[in-house]
Structures are given as structure tokens and as C-alpha cells.
Amino acid sequence: MSRGRLFGTLCSLALLVNLARVMFAPMVDEIIDVFGVGEATVGLLVTLVWVGSAVPRLPTGWLLTRLP
């Protein structure tokens, strides 16, 4: 796989992760109503979504700087 193709693939994945993270926030009120959970539970869920999108960025950045 060429470096350009790898970079394009990683950029596409980053776009999808960010899009999913941004689209999740407006649904918080509906999640509370539909599932009958508290604000703290949904807050924890939102935190996990943000952490889940941030964790892969560190090894991806390191990998992109190390590939020839």
C-alpha cells in the first residue's frame, strides 16, 4: 500500500469517527427520553464516545510519522 493511499484511508476513517461523534450530541435529549436513563448516564456515554474517538489518534499520528 502506498503512503498516499494509507494517508487517504486514515483521513477517511478520521472523518467518519468525527462525523459520528458530532452527530451523537444532538440526540442526547432523545436518548434520555427513549431509554429512561439519567443525565449522568448519558454524560458517561458521551464521554466514552469522545475518549473512543481520541484514543486511536495517538498511534495513528505516531504511525504516520514513522512510515517511510
C-alpha positions as CSV (number, residue, x, y, z in Angstrom):
1,M,0.0,0.0,0.0
2,S,1.4,3.4,-1.0
3,R,1.9,6.1,1.5
4,G,-0.7,8.3,-0.2
5,R,-3.3,5.6,-0.2
6,L,-2.7,4.9,3.5
7,F,-3.0,8.6,4.3
8,G,-6.3,8.8,2.4
9,T,-7.6,5.8,4.2
10,L,-6.7,7.2,7.6
11,C,-8.2,10.6,6.7
12,S,-11.4,8.9,5.7
13,L,-11.6,6.9,8.9
14,A,-10.9,10.1,10.9
15,L,-13.8,11.8,9.1
16,L,-16.2,9.0,9.8
17,V,-15.2,9.0,13.5
18,N,-15.6,12.7,13.8
19,L,-18.9,12.7,12.0
20,A,-20.3,10.0,14.3
21,R,-19.1,12.0,17.3
22,V,-20.7,15.2,16.2
23,M,-24.0,13.6,15.2
24,F,-24.3,11.9,18.6
25,A,-24.6,15.2,20.6
26,P,-28.0,16.4,19.3
27,M,-29.5,13.0,20.2
28,V,-28.8,13.2,23.9
29,D,-32.2,14.5,24.9
30,E,-34.0,11.8,22.9
31,I,-31.7,9.1,24.4
32,I,-32.8,10.3,27.8
33,D,-36.5,10.2,26.9
34,V,-36.5,7.0,25.0
35,F,-34.3,4.8,27.3
36,G,-35.4,6.5,30.5
37,V,-31.8,7.0,31.8
38,G,-30.4,9.8,33.8
39,E,-28.3,12.7,32.6
40,A,-25.3,11.3,34.4
41,T,-25.6,8.0,32.5
42,V,-25.8,9.8,29.1
43,G,-22.9,12.1,30.2
44,L,-20.8,9.0,30.8
45,L,-21.8,7.6,27.4
46,V,-20.9,10.9,25.7
47,T,-17.5,10.9,27.5
48,L,-16.9,7.3,26.3
49,V,-17.7,8.3,22.7
50,W,-15.2,11.2,22.9
51,V,-12.5,9.1,24.5
52,G,-13.1,6.4,22.0
53,S,-12.5,8.8,19.2
54,A,-9.4,10.3,20.7
55,V,-7.6,7.1,21.7
56,P,-6.8,6.0,18.1
57,R,-5.4,9.4,17.1
58,L,-2.2,8.9,19.1
59,P,-1.0,5.7,17.5
60,T,-2.2,6.9,14.1
61,G,-0.1,10.1,14.4
62,W,2.9,8.2,15.5
63,L,2.5,5.7,12.7
64,L,2.2,8.4,10.1
65,T,5.5,10.0,11.2
66,R,7.3,6.6,11.2
67,L,6.3,5.3,7.8
68,P,8.8,5.9,5.0
